[in-house]
Amino acid sequence: MIPTHATVIIEYCPKCGWLLRASWLAQELLTTFADELYGVTLHPSEVAGRFTVTLADEVLWDRKREGRFPEPKELKQLVRDRVASEKSLGHSDRKE
């Protein structure tokens, strides 16, 4: 498990117009993990088409690898599993 107060980095392609999507996901993560994360950094990429989400040097999501953008639910689950594995995500939680 990653220590609490880690920073998530969302790297997005500004030329593709993905700032709004990146900031929306940042808001979702900051709201859900207010006590567990230090912050979320939005990083404009110099590489066209890039959209990656990284936590403690681990790439949690890569748009090119996955073939799509993450849903907020998926991203919250990935972050939760690394910073607060016992935390309930309410309606966003997996069905066991």
HELIX and SHEET records of a PDB file:
HELIX    1   1 PRO A   14  CYS A   16  5                                   3    
HELIX    2   2 LEU A   19  THR A   32  1                                  14    
HELIX    3   3 ARG A   63  GLU A   66  1                                   4    
HELIX    4   4 PRO A   72  VAL A   83  1                                  12    
HELIX    5   5 GLY A   90  SER A   92  5                                   3    
SHEET    1   A 4 LEU A  37  PRO A  44  0                                        
SHEET    2   A 4 ALA A   6  TYR A  12  1                                        
SHEET    3   A 4 PHE A  51  LEU A  55 -1                                        
SHEET    4   A 4 GLU A  58  ASP A  62 -1                                        
END                                                                             
